[in-house]
Amino acid sequence: MRNKFWYLTGVSLKKKIKTKWFLIANIVLCIGILLITNIDSVISFFGGDFNDDINIVVVDETNYNASAIFKESLNSTNILLGNESKTNIYISKDTEENEIDKVVDTDKILIVFNADEDVYVTAKIISDDIIDSIYYNTLIQALTLTKTSIAMSLADVDAALLTKITSPINIERVLLDNDVSEDESMNIIMSTVFPTIIMPFFVLVIFLVQMIGAEINEEKQTRSMEVIISNVSPKVHFFSKVLSANVFVIVQAVLLILYALFGMFIRFNFSGGSTISNGLTSGVNSVVEMLNSTGFMDKLIFIIPLTIVLLILSFIAYSLVAGILASMTVNMEDFQQIQTPIIFVSLGGYYLAIMAAMFKGSILIRILSYIPFISCLLSPALLVIGEVGIVDVVVSILMLCGFIFVAVRYGLKIYKIGILNYSTDRMWSKIFKAVKVKDI
């Protein structure tokens, strides 16, 4: 019987993996993930201007040397804002009208300074096309700083004092409450990193449920189920479906992780030093440094193993329920209807996990983290933000194990009766009748 179990498991797994659909789907997924993780390089390849220099022409019609002050102010502002775009500033001796003609049909930016008796100096920003909003704000800050410098120099402010006044302020962030500091780090994780990680799991759950339902219904519709059950017990058939489906989903999850790691490897080693890439790299480094300073990286030693255990047990629980329900259906249309509650429960757990930080201190959200199907998404989220501890996650794991035990004990009875039942009676009435039947 054991050989038959492994044979059925292998056949079911090969049916999923050794197909053109699996190969094509993974090629598409791999290419899609690589493109997403290197989207700036892709856009640049097709004509994007991430690495293009920004050319600025300055016409100074004042006697305040505004062009030189602006050049220095813009460089300082770029450094302060972390703007790594290369800016070329050209000081023109030509008139405004002539320079406007030169700007037409180009990507140049023309800055014109004029003297003003009331506000010392005014400026115009002239371009043929729109200017990126972020860089436009950079120009505004540099122009404001230029005007301030000119005004103070005209007021006979000492040069050293002027430098002190116009230099950017040094800000040191100090939080007396360590918990608040950790909250800032956790908010970054929950708003950016965590949704990215749990989304693939949510998709894999839906895929797992659909896959088991489709395979069992296909065997029932083609009547091959009768041949299979005549050679193996429903128990062996049931567990072979569950095992093969879970192995397939885990393999797919590992492949997705490898695709993502390969995409990040390409980004950090072959990105070509684009502005967006450098910004993302520095952003990732700063987040990692911040998490290190709060001690969060040390917590990953127990967060990752507990999360993996929860995810694997949840895959098993979802597959058990999907197999039990599929055995009572006679076609895929019936299964589509009966799987809807499963999808809604999983979707609820996904949104609760994303919004977990909003329920800080709530007893209800802590109780919900113990519930099977939801716990796999919610418990790790609450553990990350410190709303639950390791003991709570262990309780969630035990609750999930208890559910799996009950699903196997009573689900097998339903499966044994339903697998060869082609009746079109009401679904739930058939399930309740099967539960009441004595062990067979």
C-alpha positions in Angstrom: 0.0 0.0 0.0 2.9 2.3 0.8 4.3 1.8 -2.7 0.9 2.7 -4.2 0.8 5.8 -2.1 4.2 7.0 -3.4 3.3 6.0 -6.9 0.0 8.1 -6.8 1.9 11.0 -5.3 4.6 10.8 -8.0 2.0 10.6 -10.8 0.1 13.5 -9.4 3.2 15.6 -9.0 4.5 14.8 -12.5 1.2 15.7 -13.9 1.6 19.2 -12.5 5.3 19.8 -13.1 6.1 17.9 -16.3 3.7 20.0 -18.4 4.2 22.8 -21.0 1.9 25.0 -18.9 4.2 24.8 -15.8 7.2 25.6 -17.9 5.6 28.5 -19.7 4.1 29.9 -16.5 7.5 29.8 -14.8 9.3 31.4 -17.7 6.7 34.2 -17.7 7.0 34.6 -13.9 10.8 34.6 -14.0 10.8 37.2 -16.8 8.1 39.3 -15.0 10.0 39.3 -11.7 13.3 40.2 -13.4 11.6 43.1 -15.2 9.9 44.4 -12.1 13.0 44.3 -10.0 15.0 46.1 -12.7 12.2 48.3 -14.1 14.4 51.4 -14.2 17.0 49.6 -16.5 14.1 48.4 -18.7 12.7 51.9 -19.1 16.2 53.2 -19.8 16.7 50.6 -22.5 13.5 51.7 -24.3 14.4 55.3 -24.2 14.0 56.4 -20.6 16.1 59.3 -19.3 17.1 58.1 -15.8 20.8 58.6 -16.5 20.5 61.7 -18.8 22.2 64.8 -17.7 20.1 67.8 -16.7 21.3 70.9 -18.6 20.5 74.3 -17.1 21.3 77.6 -18.8 21.4 80.7 -16.5 20.9 84.2 -17.7 21.8 86.8 -15.0 20.4 90.3 -15.7 21.2 91.5 -12.2 24.4 93.0 -10.8 24.4 90.6 -7.8 26.3 87.7 -9.3 23.1 85.6 -9.0 24.2 83.0 -11.5 27.3 82.0 -9.4 25.3 82.0 -6.2 22.5 79.9 -7.8 25.1 77.4 -9.1 26.5 76.9 -5.6 23.0 76.8 -4.0 21.7 74.1 -6.5 24.8 71.9 -5.9 24.2 72.2 -2.1 20.5 71.4 -2.5 21.2 68.4 -4.7 23.5 67.0 -2.1 21.1 67.8 0.7 18.2 66.0 -1.0 20.3 63.1 -2.2 19.6 64.0 -5.8 22.2 62.1 -7.8 21.2 63.4 -11.2 24.1 65.0 -13.0 23.4 68.7 -13.5 25.3 70.8 -16.0 24.9 74.6 -15.4 25.9 77.0 -18.1 26.1 80.7 -17.5 25.1 82.6 -20.6 26.0 86.1 -21.5 23.3 86.2 -24.2 19.9 87.8 -23.8 16.8 86.1 -22.5 15.0 86.3 -25.8 17.9 84.6 -27.7 18.3 81.9 -25.1 14.5 81.1 -25.2 15.0 80.4 -28.9 17.7 77.9 -28.1 15.6 76.1 -25.5 12.7 75.4 -28.0 12.5 71.7 -28.9 15.2 70.8 -26.4 15.3 69.4 -22.9 17.2 72.4 -21.5 16.0 74.4 -18.6 16.5 78.2 -18.7 16.8 80.2 -15.5 16.5 84.0 -15.8 17.3 86.3 -12.9 16.0 89.9 -12.9 16.7 92.6 -10.3 13.7 93.9 -8.3 13.6 96.9 -6.0 11.2 95.4 -3.5 12.3 91.7 -3.3 15.9 92.2 -4.6 15.7 89.5 -7.3 13.1 87.5 -9.2 13.5 84.4 -11.4 11.9 82.6 -14.3 12.0 78.9 -15.0 11.6 78.3 -18.7 11.5 75.0 -20.5 10.0 73.5 -23.6 8.5 70.6 -21.8 7.3 69.8 -18.3 9.9 69.4 -15.5 9.8 66.4 -13.2 8.0 67.6 -10.0 10.7 66.4 -7.7 13.4 68.2 -9.6 11.2 71.3 -10.0 11.0 71.5 -6.2 14.7 71.2 -6.0 15.1 74.2 -8.3 12.6 76.2 -6.2 14.6 75.5 -3.1 17.9 76.5 -4.8 16.3 79.7 -6.1 14.9 80.6 -2.7 18.4 80.0 -1.2 19.9 82.2 -3.9 17.5 85.1 -3.1 18.2 84.7 0.6 22.0 84.9 0.0 21.7 87.9 -2.2 19.4 89.7 0.3 21.8 89.1 3.2 24.8 90.2 1.1 23.1 93.4 0.2 22.3 94.0 3.9 26.1 94.0 4.6 25.9 90.7 6.5 29.4 89.3 7.2 30.4 86.5 4.8 31.1 84.0 7.6 27.8 84.8 9.2 26.0 84.5 5.9 27.5 81.0 5.4 26.3 80.0 8.9 22.8 81.4 8.2 22.3 79.8 4.8 23.9 76.4 5.6 21.5 73.5 6.0 20.6 72.6 9.6 22.1 69.4 11.1 19.2 67.4 12.6 19.8 64.5 15.0 16.8 62.3 15.6 16.6 61.3 19.3 13.8 59.2 20.8 13.7 58.7 24.5 11.2 55.8 24.3 12.9 52.8 22.6 9.5 51.3 21.8 8.6 54.3 19.7 11.9 54.0 17.8 11.1 50.3 17.1 7.5 51.4 16.0 9.0 53.6 13.3 11.0 50.7 12.0 8.1 48.3 12.2 5.9 50.8 10.3 8.4 50.8 7.4 8.3 47.0 7.3 4.6 46.7 7.6 3.9 49.3 4.9 6.6 48.1 2.3 8.3 44.8 3.0 5.6 42.7 4.6 2.9 43.1 1.9 5.4 42.1 -0.7 6.3 38.9 1.2 2.8 37.7 2.0 1.2 38.5 -1.4 2.9 35.4 -3.0 1.7 33.2 -0.2 -1.9 34.5 -0.6 -1.7 33.8 -4.3 -0.3 30.3 -3.7 -3.1 29.4 -1.3 -5.7 30.3 -4.0 -3.7 28.3 -6.5 -3.5 25.3 -4.1 -7.2 25.2 -3.5 -8.0 25.6 -7.2 -5.5 22.9 -8.2 -6.8 20.2 -5.8 -10.4 20.9 -6.8 -9.6 20.8 -10.5 -7.7 17.5 -10.3 -10.2 15.6 -8.2 -13.1 16.8 -10.3 -11.3 15.9 -13.5 -10.9 12.3 -12.2 -14.5 12.1 -11.3 -15.8 13.5 -14.6 -13.6 11.2 -16.6 -14.7 8.2 -14.4 -11.0 7.4 -13.8 -11.7 7.9 -10.1 -13.5 4.5 -10.1 -10.5 2.7 -11.5 -8.2 4.4 -9.0 -10.3 3.7 -5.9 -10.7 0.1 -7.0 -7.0 -0.3 -6.7 -6.2 1.9 -3.7 -8.1 3.0 -0.6 -9.7 6.5 -0.5 -7.3 7.3 2.4 -4.3 6.6 0.3 -5.8 8.6 -2.6 -6.6 11.5 -0.4 -3.2 11.8 1.2 -1.4 11.4 -2.1 -3.4 14.4 -3.5 -2.6 16.5 -0.4 1.1 15.7 -0.4 1.6 16.2 -4.1 -0.2 19.5 -4.1 1.8 20.8 -1.1 5.1 19.7 -2.6 4.2 21.4 -5.8 3.3 24.7 -4.1 6.4 24.6 -2.0 8.5 24.0 -5.1 6.8 26.9 -6.8 7.4 29.2 -3.7 11.1 28.3 -3.8 11.3 29.1 -7.5 9.6 32.5 -6.9 12.2 33.3 -4.2 15.0 32.3 -6.5 13.6 34.5 -9.3 13.5 37.4 -6.9 17.0 36.8 -5.6 18.3 36.6 -9.2 16.5 39.8 -10.1 18.1 41.6 -7.1 21.5 40.2 -8.0 21.2 41.7 -11.5 20.0 45.0 -10.0 22.9 45.4 -7.6 25.6 44.1 -10.0 24.5 45.1 -13.5 22.3 48.1 -13.0 24.7 50.5 -14.6 24.6 53.0 -11.7 21.3 54.7 -12.7 19.9 57.3 -10.4 16.9 55.2 -9.5 19.0 52.1 -8.9 21.5 54.0 -6.7 18.6 55.6 -4.8 17.0 52.2 -4.2 20.3 50.7 -3.1 21.0 53.5 -0.6 17.4 53.3 0.6 17.7 49.5 1.2 21.0 50.0 3.0 19.5 52.7 5.3 16.5 50.5 6.2 18.8 47.6 7.0 21.0 49.9 9.2 17.9 51.2 11.0 16.6 47.7 11.6 20.0 46.7 12.9 20.1 49.6 15.3 16.7 48.6 16.7 17.7 45.0 17.2 15.0 43.7 14.7 17.5 41.7 12.7 18.2 39.6 15.8 14.6 38.7 16.1 14.6 37.2 12.6 16.3 34.1 14.2 13.0 33.0 15.6 10.5 35.0 13.4 11.6 33.2 10.2 11.4 29.6 11.5 8.0 30.2 13.2 6.6 31.8 10.1 7.8 28.9 7.9 6.2 26.4 10.2 2.9 28.3 10.1 2.9 28.6 6.4 3.6 24.9 5.8 0.9 23.9 8.3 -1.5 26.3 6.7 -0.8 24.9 3.2 -1.7 21.4 4.6 -4.9 22.8 6.3 -6.0 24.5 3.1 -5.3 21.5 1.0 -7.2 19.1 3.4 -10.3 21.3 3.3 -10.0 21.8 -0.5 -9.8 18.0 -1.0 -12.7 17.2 1.3 -15.0 19.8 -0.4 -13.9 18.7 -3.9 -14.8 15.1 -3.1 -18.4 16.1 -2.6 -18.7 18.0 -5.9 -19.3 16.5 -9.4 -17.9 19.3 -11.5 -15.6 22.4 -11.3 -18.6 24.8 -11.3 -19.9 23.3 -8.0 -16.4 23.5 -6.5 -16.0 27.1 -7.6 -19.0 28.0 -5.5 -18.0 26.0 -2.4 -14.4 27.3 -2.4 -15.6 30.9 -2.1 -15.7 31.0 1.7 -12.1 29.7 1.8 -11.0 32.5 -0.5 -12.8 35.1 1.6 -11.2 33.8 4.8 -7.8 33.9 3.3 -8.4 37.4 1.9 -9.6 38.6 5.3 -6.4 37.3 6.8 -4.3 39.1 4.2 -5.9 42.5 4.9 -5.8 42.0 8.6 -2.1 41.3 8.3 -1.5 44.5 6.3 -3.5 46.6 8.7 -2.2 44.9 11.9 -0.4 48.1 13.1 -3.8 49.9 13.2 -5.1 47.4 15.8 -2.3 48.0 18.3 -3.3 46.9 21.8 -6.5 45.2 20.6 -7.5 42.0 22.3 -9.7 41.0 19.3 -6.8 41.0 16.8 -4.8 38.9 19.2 -7.6 36.3 19.4 -7.9 36.3 15.7 -4.3 35.4 15.3 -5.0 32.0 16.9 -7.6 31.1 14.3 -6.5 28.6 11.6 -6.3 29.9 8.0 -5.9 33.5 9.4 -3.0 32.8 11.8 -0.5 32.0 9.0 -0.8 35.6 7.8 -1.8 37.5 11.0 0.5 35.9 13.6 3.8 36.8 11.9 2.6 40.4 11.3 1.7 40.8 15.0 5.0 39.2 16.0 6.9 41.6 13.9 5.3 44.7 15.5 5.5 43.2 19.0 1.8 42.7 19.6 2.2 39.0 20.3 5.1 37.0 21.6 6.6 33.6 20.8 4.1 31.8 23.1 1.2 33.3 21.2 2.6 32.1 17.9 3.2 28.6 19.4 -0.5 28.6 20.5 -1.4 29.5 16.9 0.7 26.6 15.6 -1.0 24.2 18.1 -4.4 25.4 17.1 -3.5 24.8 13.5 -2.3 21.3 14.3 -5.5 20.6 16.2 -7.5 21.7 13.2 -5.5 19.5 10.9 -6.1 16.5 13.2 -9.9 17.2 13.2 -9.9 17.7 9.4 -8.1 14.4 8.9 -10.3 12.5 11.4 -13.7 13.7 10.1 -12.6 14.7 6.6 -11.6 11.2 5.7 -15.2 10.0 6.4 -16.5 12.6 4.1 -13.9 11.8 1.4 -14.5 8.1 1.5 -18.3 8.6 0.9 -18.0 11.6 -1.4 -15.3 10.5 -3.8 -17.6 8.1 -5.6 -20.8 10.0 -5.0 -22.1 11.6 -8.2 -25.3 12.8 -6.6 -26.4 16.4 -7.3 -28.1 16.8 -4.0 -27.3 19.9 -1.9 -23.7 20.0 -1.0 -23.8 20.8 2.7 -26.5 18.2 3.3 -24.3 15.6 1.8 -21.4 16.7 4.0 -23.4 16.6 7.2 -24.8 13.1 6.3 -21.3 11.9 5.7 -20.0 13.2 9.1 -22.8 11.3 10.9 -22.0 8.0 9.3 -20.0 5.7 11.5 -16.4 5.0 10.7 -16.1 2.8 7.6 
